[in-house]
């Protein structure tokens, strides 16, 4: 099949291994990524300077992206370069340019990642018999605004596409919330993000530490994770906690900083920093108060690192409690502290978890091949 795969940079870490698996299965994949200034440093994108043209550009315009040539076909990949980063006449012209490109490709499938807004609703209508819309967050996070939720409801009600959700927990709720027949909603999943391993630098991060990384948002539960660290610090004085991410600070770092063993990196880590910091951590903390699925967990497992996570969304589908991590109730700093203590006091358990992750990782290609089969079923459905 000839597939137009349309996405944005925040989803690159799950898009790229899927595109690679689709190509390995014999499909012709044209990748189009919409780039705005605030997306230059996110997941697998680390663009030093954005091109000033509002136009659809060859991916090779950005040498930083050509390193992903093992995953995407650079010659069949394009950047929809929204240099002004706002909705208006220039964005509409860019949309028209995208449509001319897609028409010239004449795809069998238009695979759209995320919920289309404004101009892209027209694209989804035009290709309604070919459109597949992948929804990462079927139910809004608790931090989503009421207006954003209303816009999402409106957009979803207008899209005559087939929908794909990435967890098995929220299909019924999604259909009820947005008045979409269950016959139009399919379920797939995510595989481990092992692509980060190629970017390990060999740099040694000193000392023992646990880490939270990603966007700073209230629903991520960072305050509970930090509070739990303060509770266990005296028992494990040689272990540090690192919180790394961008966004408004939604937790009080003061008590943790008072321990002298807390580091707050208030920016997104680069791809190589993620590879180094996460692979060497004792474990990753994913203390969300609500969620659907999490790329943070897939990144940690792809890098061989156990995870302490809240039991929300589809986390139970990914984390085997005691096998590759620990699950705790959400919004419970005492339970998180107990989980920290359990892993930090039992080096054998941590080693066994890493061995379990490594063994599961041997089937990484098989995981994504299975996921491709799920998408093929969606593509071919009537």
Residue pairs with C-beta under 8 A, 6 or more apart in sequence:
1 27
1 28
1 108
1 109
1 379
2 27
2 28
2 30
2 105
2 106
2 107
2 108
2 109
3 22
3 27
3 28
3 29
3 30
3 107
3 108
3 109
3 110
3 111
3 379
4 30
4 32
4 102
4 105
4 107
4 109
4 110
4 111
5 15
5 19
5 22
5 29
5 30
5 31
5 32
5 111
5 113
6 32
6 33
6 34
6 110
6 111
6 112
6 113
7 15
7 31
7 32
7 33
7 34
7 112
7 113
7 114
8 33
8 34
8 35
8 39
8 113
8 114
9 33
9 35
9 39
9 40
9 42
9 43
9 44
9 45
10 39
10 42
10 43
11 43
11 113
11 114
11 136
12 33
12 42
12 43
12 44
12 45
13 43
13 44
13 193
13 195
13 196
13 295
13 298
13 299
14 190
14 193
14 295
14 298
15 31
15 113
16 44
16 68
16 71
16 72
16 195
17 71
17 191
17 193
17 194
17 195
17 368
18 368
18 371
18 372
18 375
19 29
19 31
19 71
19 72
20 70
20 71
20 72
20 368
21 365
21 368
21 369
21 371
21 372
22 29
22 372
22 375
23 29
23 73
24 369
24 372
25 369
25 372
25 376
28 76
29 72
29 73
29 76
30 73
30 76
30 77
30 78
30 105
30 107
31 59
31 72
31 73
31 76
31 77
31 78
32 56
32 77
32 78
32 79
32 80
32 98
32 101
32 102
33 59
33 77
33 78
33 79
33 80
34 80
34 82
35 45
35 47
35 50
35 79
35 80
35 81
35 82
36 82
36 85
37 50
37 83
37 85
38 85
39 45
40 46
40 47
40 50
41 47
41 268
41 270
42 268
43 271
43 295
44 68
44 195
44 271
45 64
45 65
46 64
46 270
46 271
47 62
47 64
47 65
48 64
50 81
50 83
51 57
51 61
51 62
51 81
51 83
52 83
53 81
53 83
54 81
54 82
54 83
54 84
54 90
54 91
54 93
54 94
55 81
55 94
55 97
56 78
56 79
56 80
56 81
56 94
56 97
56 98
56 101
57 78
57 79
57 81
58 77
58 78
58 79
59 65
59 66
59 72
59 74
59 77
59 78
59 79
60 66
60 74
61 79
61 81
62 79
65 74
65 77
65 79
66 74
68 74
68 195
71 195
78 101
80 94
80 97
80 98
81 94
82 90
82 91
82 94
84 90
84 91
87 118
91 118
91 119
92 119
95 119
95 120
95 122
95 123
98 123
99 123
99 126
102 110
102 123
102 127
107 127
107 130
108 130
108 379
109 130
109 132
109 379
110 123
110 124
110 127
110 130
110 131
110 132
111 132
111 134
111 375
112 120
112 123
112 124
112 131
112 132
112 133
112 134
112 161
113 134
113 136
114 134
114 135
114 136
115 133
115 135
115 152
115 155
115 156
116 123
116 124
116 133
116 155
116 159
117 151
117 155
121 155
121 158
121 159
124 131
124 133
124 159
124 160
124 161
125 158
125 159
125 160
128 160
128 161
131 159
131 160
131 161
131 162
132 161
132 162
132 163
132 164
132 375
132 378
132 379
133 159
133 161
133 162
133 163
133 164
134 163
134 164
134 166
134 188
135 156
135 163
135 164
135 165
135 166
135 174
136 166
136 292
136 293
137 292
138 165
138 167
138 170
138 171
138 173
138 174
138 177
138 292
139 170
139 173
139 174
139 177
139 292
140 148
140 149
140 152
141 217
141 219
141 290
141 291
142 218
142 219
142 289
142 290
143 217
143 218
143 219
144 152
153 177
153 178
156 178
156 180
157 178
157 179
161 184
162 184
162 185
162 186
162 378
162 381
163 174
163 180
163 184
163 185
163 186
164 185
164 186
164 187
164 188
164 375
164 378
165 171
165 174
165 185
165 186
165 187
165 188
165 292
166 187
166 188
166 189
166 190
166 292
166 293
166 314
167 187
167 189
167 292
167 293
167 313
167 314
167 317
168 187
168 314
168 317
169 292
169 313
169 314
169 317
170 292
170 313
171 182
171 185
171 187
172 182
174 180
174 185
175 181
175 182
175 185
186 374
186 377
186 378
186 381
187 374
188 371
188 374
188 375
188 378
189 317
189 371
189 374
190 293
190 295
190 298
190 318
190 371
191 298
191 364
191 367
191 368
191 371
192 298
192 301
192 302
192 360
192 361
192 364
192 367
193 295
193 298
193 299
193 301
193 302
194 302
194 303
194 361
194 364
195 302
196 271
196 274
196 275
196 278
196 299
196 302
196 303
197 275
197 279
197 302
197 303
198 275
199 271
199 272
199 274
199 275
200 272
200 275
200 276
200 279
201 272
201 275
201 276
203 276
204 280
205 276
205 277
205 280
207 238
207 239
207 240
208 238
208 239
208 240
208 282
209 239
209 240
209 241
209 242
209 263
209 281
209 282
210 229
210 239
210 240
210 241
210 242
210 281
210 282
210 283
210 284
210 285
210 308
210 340
211 241
211 242
211 243
211 244
211 277
211 278
211 281
211 284
211 285
212 220
212 222
212 225
212 241
212 242
212 243
212 244
212 245
212 284
212 285
212 286
212 287
213 242
213 243
213 244
213 245
213 269
213 274
213 277
213 278
213 284
213 296
214 220
214 245
214 295
214 296
215 245
215 246
215 247
215 268
216 222
216 245
216 246
216 247
216 248
216 249
216 250
216 251
217 247
217 250
218 250
218 289
219 288
219 289
219 290
219 291
220 250
220 287
220 288
220 289
221 287
221 288
221 289
221 310
221 330
221 331
222 243
222 250
222 251
222 287
223 250
223 251
223 252
224 287
224 289
224 331
224 332
224 333
224 336
225 241
225 243
225 285
225 287
225 333
225 336
226 241
226 243
226 251
226 252
226 253
226 255
226 256
226 262
227 255
227 333
227 336
227 337
228 287
228 333
228 334
228 336
228 337
228 339
228 340
229 241
229 256
229 259
229 262
229 337
229 340
230 255
230 256
230 259
231 333
231 334
231 337
232 337
232 340
232 341
232 344
233 239
233 259
233 261
235 341
236 340
236 341
236 344
236 345
237 261
239 261
239 282
239 344
240 261
240 262
240 263
241 256
241 261
241 262
241 263
242 262
242 263
242 264
242 265
242 277
242 281
243 251
243 253
243 262
243 263
243 264
243 265
244 264
244 265
244 267
244 268
244 269
244 273
244 277
245 265
245 266
245 267
245 268
246 266
246 267
246 268
249 266
253 262
253 264
256 262
257 264
269 277
274 299
274 303
275 303
278 284
278 299
278 300
278 303
278 305
279 303
279 304
279 305
281 305
282 306
282 343
282 344
282 350
283 300
283 305
283 306
283 307
283 308
283 325
283 343
283 350
284 296
284 297
284 300
284 305
284 306
284 307
284 308
285 307
285 308
285 309
285 336
286 294
286 296
286 297
286 300
286 307
286 308
286 309
286 310
286 315
287 308
287 309
287 310
287 328
287 330
287 336
288 294
288 309
288 310
288 312
288 313
288 315
288 330
289 310
289 312
289 330
289 331
290 312
290 313
290 330
291 310
291 312
291 313
291 315
292 313
292 314
293 313
293 314
293 315
293 318
294 309
294 313
294 315
294 318
297 307
297 309
297 315
297 318
297 319
298 318
300 306
300 307
301 307
301 318
301 324
301 357
301 360
301 361
302 361
302 364
304 354
304 357
304 358
304 361
305 354
305 357
306 324
306 325
306 326
306 343
306 350
306 353
306 354
306 357
307 319
307 324
307 325
307 326
308 325
308 326
308 328
308 336
308 339
308 340
308 343
309 315
309 319
309 325
309 326
309 327
309 328
310 327
310 328
310 329
310 330
310 331
311 327
311 328
311 329
311 330
312 330
315 327
316 327
319 325
319 326
319 327
320 356
321 327
322 349
323 353
323 356
324 353
324 356
324 357
324 360
325 353
326 339
326 342
326 343
328 335
328 336
328 338
328 339
329 335
342 349
343 349
343 350
